[in-house]
Amino acid sequence: MSINFKHGGRTIWNPAMGVGRVFLHSVTALESFTGRPSGVTALIPDDTYDIDDGELWAFTRELLDGYFATRHPLYRMMVGGVLKTCLVLLERAGNPLHIDPVDEDQMSFLRELGYHGRFMPT
């Protein structure tokens, strides 16, 4: 079984049920943490979710700013996977959040982002 994440009626990610649930629960926790909606809304709970790319863009921008504002390794590990997933979803939705890297840390993050997206089936 899997979960569908859709934008404009088109599936942009179709993870296994367990992976999808971890993402959804992580996003819910980070919505509470940031005080901002993620733009991920259940159409059919545990089956199909809609992506509002405008809300997801603002939510992801907040996560990205927090990610690069700290060097705390555990914070980065916990938030990094959700952040990368959100960035890939935005790209697939046609509303990418552009990152102009200013240092090696950000360059490394962008390299990891490309790798991350390869494990996100559509």
DRENTOR-592973 format. One line per 4 residues: for each residue x, y, z of C-alpha. Coordinates in steps of 0.05 Angstrom, whole numbers, plus 5000, padded with zeros to 4 digits. Example, Ala and Ser with C-alpha at 12.3 -4.5 7.8 and 13.67 -1.06 7.14 Angstrom:
<recs>
5246 4910 5156 ~ 5273 4979 5143 .
</recs>
This chain:
<recs>
5000 5000 5000 ~ 5021 5071 4988 ~ 4999 5143 4997 ~ 4989 5192 4940 .
5011 5264 4945 ~ 4978 5305 4890 ~ 4983 5374 4862 ~ 4933 5397 4811 .
4904 5327 4806 ~ 4972 5298 4788 ~ 5011 5251 4833 ~ 5078 5282 4851 .
5099 5230 4903 ~ 5075 5160 4918 ~ 5113 5133 4978 ~ 5101 5068 5015 .
5050 5075 5071 ~ 5101 5075 5127 ~ 5145 5128 5094 ~ 5085 5171 5078 .
5060 5168 5149 ~ 5127 5187 5178 ~ 5129 5247 5132 ~ 5057 5267 5150 .
5069 5262 5225 ~ 5135 5300 5219 ~ 5101 5355 5179 ~ 5046 5359 5231 .
5098 5367 5287 ~ 5136 5420 5247 ~ 5071 5458 5233 ~ 5063 5464 5308 .
5136 5482 5317 ~ 5136 5537 5263 ~ 5064 5560 5274 ~ 5054 5556 5199 .
5009 5509 5158 ~ 5047 5461 5112 ~ 4997 5461 5055 ~ 4991 5385 5060 .
4917 5368 5067 ~ 4882 5301 5070 ~ 4833 5288 5013 ~ 4825 5215 5035 .
4863 5204 5101 ~ 4918 5151 5097 ~ 4909 5149 5021 ~ 4910 5215 4984 .
4937 5284 5003 ~ 4934 5350 4966 ~ 4993 5397 4963 ~ 4980 5472 4965 .
5045 5495 4935 ~ 5038 5567 4961 ~ 5030 5545 5033 ~ 5083 5490 5025 .
5131 5542 4997 ~ 5123 5588 5058 ~ 5128 5529 5106 ~ 5190 5503 5071 .
5222 5572 5070 ~ 5213 5575 5146 ~ 5245 5506 5154 ~ 5302 5524 5108 .
5317 5589 5145 ~ 5318 5552 5211 ~ 5361 5496 5183 ~ 5416 5542 5160 .
5410 5587 5222 ~ 5437 5531 5266 ~ 5495 5483 5264 ~ 5463 5436 5315 .
5474 5367 5284 ~ 5412 5334 5315 ~ 5366 5390 5294 ~ 5393 5386 5224 .
5385 5310 5221 ~ 5313 5313 5247 ~ 5290 5370 5204 ~ 5334 5357 5143 .
5295 5297 5115 ~ 5228 5332 5119 ~ 5259 5395 5090 ~ 5289 5358 5031 .
5224 5322 5018 ~ 5186 5388 5018 ~ 5236 5419 4970 ~ 5228 5360 4921 .
5152 5365 4926 ~ 5155 5440 4910 ~ 5199 5427 4850 ~ 5151 5373 4825 .
5092 5420 4837 ~ 5125 5472 4792 ~ 5139 5522 4848 ~ 5211 5509 4868 .
5243 5545 4925 ~ 5309 5568 4896 ~ 5371 5565 4939 ~ 5431 5606 4918 .
5486 5573 4958 ~ 5532 5621 4994 ~ 5580 5570 5024 ~ 5602 5497 5022 .
5550 5478 5074 ~ 5494 5500 5027 ~ 5528 5468 4967 ~ 5532 5402 5004 .
5458 5408 5022 ~ 5440 5418 4949 ~ 5480 5357 4928 ~ 5444 5315 4981 .
5377 5343 4956 ~ 5388 5313 4887 ~ 5403 5246 4918 ~ 5343 5250 4964 .
5294 5261 4906 ~ 5316 5196 4873 ~ 5282 5157 4929 ~ 5215 5193 4921 .
5175 5152 4870 ~ 5119 5184 4831 .
</recs>
